[in-house]
Amino acid sequence: MLRDVMKETWAFQKTALEGHEEELPQQFQMAFMQGIHQAHKEILQELRQTLVKIVRLRFPNVVRLAKKQTSTIDDSAILRDLIVKMSIAQTSEEVVIYLLEVDEDEDEED
């Protein structure tokens, strides 16, 4: 019990960290970058789900293509652009064209 109380003191924690000062910033930086990467993945997934939901509600016959075309998009700007296009599209033919253009746009960027 006394050991537990001592471990909670600032002096003990400072002593336990001595000699590891250079490792801590690197560990914090790695943890921060992992958190950023995870957040980016979650945002992309949310954008994909939003796009598919719009397509499902407006053009249910194109849902499979929407899922296939968006599953590999790792650029949130492209997904946001597609969400807008799916929202204003008048016909399923327009939707198909927009979705197929994504492959062409990604090929041009590579």
C-alpha positions in Angstrom: 0.0 0.0 0.0 2.8 2.4 0.8 4.4 1.5 -2.5 1.2 2.4 -4.3 1.0 5.8 -2.6 4.6 6.5 -3.4 4.1 5.6 -7.1 1.4 8.3 -7.3 3.8 11.1 -6.1 5.3 13.5 -8.7 8.8 12.8 -7.4 8.5 9.1 -7.9 7.1 9.5 -11.4 9.8 12.0 -12.3 12.5 9.5 -11.0 10.9 6.7 -13.0 11.1 8.8 -16.2 14.7 9.9 -15.8 16.9 8.4 -18.5 14.0 8.0 -20.8 13.5 11.7 -21.8 14.6 11.1 -25.4 12.3 8.1 -25.8 9.1 9.9 -24.6 8.8 12.5 -27.3 9.3 9.8 -30.0 6.7 7.6 -28.3 4.2 10.5 -28.1 4.8 11.4 -31.7 4.2 7.8 -32.8 1.1 7.5 -30.7 -0.1 10.8 -32.1 0.5 9.7 -35.7 -1.3 6.4 -35.1 -4.3 8.4 -33.7 -4.3 10.7 -36.8 -4.1 7.7 -39.1 -7.0 5.9 -37.3 -9.1 9.1 -37.4 -8.5 9.5 -41.1 -9.6 5.9 -41.7 -12.7 6.5 -39.7 -13.5 9.7 -41.6 -13.1 7.9 -45.0 -15.4 5.1 -43.8 -18.0 7.6 -42.7 -17.8 9.4 -46.1 -18.2 6.1 -47.9 -21.2 5.1 -45.8 -22.8 8.5 -46.5 -22.3 8.2 -50.2 -23.7 4.7 -50.3 -26.7 5.8 -48.2 -27.5 8.6 -50.7 -27.2 6.3 -53.6 -29.3 3.6 -51.9 -32.1 6.2 -51.2 -32.0 7.9 -54.6 -30.8 5.2 -57.0 -31.0 1.7 -55.4 -30.1 -0.1 -58.7 -26.6 1.5 -58.5 -25.7 0.6 -54.9 -23.4 -2.3 -55.8 -21.4 -0.2 -58.2 -21.2 2.6 -55.7 -19.8 0.3 -53.0 -17.3 -1.2 -55.4 -16.0 2.1 -56.8 -15.7 3.8 -53.4 -14.2 0.9 -51.4 -10.6 1.8 -52.4 -10.8 5.6 -52.5 -8.4 7.0 -49.9 -8.9 10.6 -50.7 -11.6 12.4 -48.6 -11.8 15.2 -51.2 -12.9 12.8 -53.9 -15.4 11.2 -51.6 -16.9 14.6 -50.7 -17.1 15.5 -54.3 -18.9 12.3 -55.1 -21.4 12.9 -52.3 -22.3 16.2 -53.8 -22.6 14.7 -57.3 -24.8 11.8 -56.0 -27.0 14.4 -54.3 -27.6 16.4 -57.4 -27.7 13.7 -60.0 -31.0 13.4 -61.9 -30.7 9.9 -63.3 -29.0 6.6 -62.5 -27.0 7.0 -65.8 -25.5 10.2 -64.4 -24.6 8.4 -61.2 -22.9 5.5 -63.1 -20.9 8.0 -65.2 -19.7 9.9 -62.0 -18.7 6.6 -60.3 -16.9 5.3 -63.4 -15.0 8.6 -63.8 -13.5 8.0 -60.4 -11.3 5.2 -61.8 -10.2 7.5 -64.7 -9.3 10.3 -62.3 -7.3 8.1 -60.0 -5.4 6.6 -63.0 -4.5 10.1 -64.2 -3.1 11.0 -60.7 -0.8 7.9 -60.6 
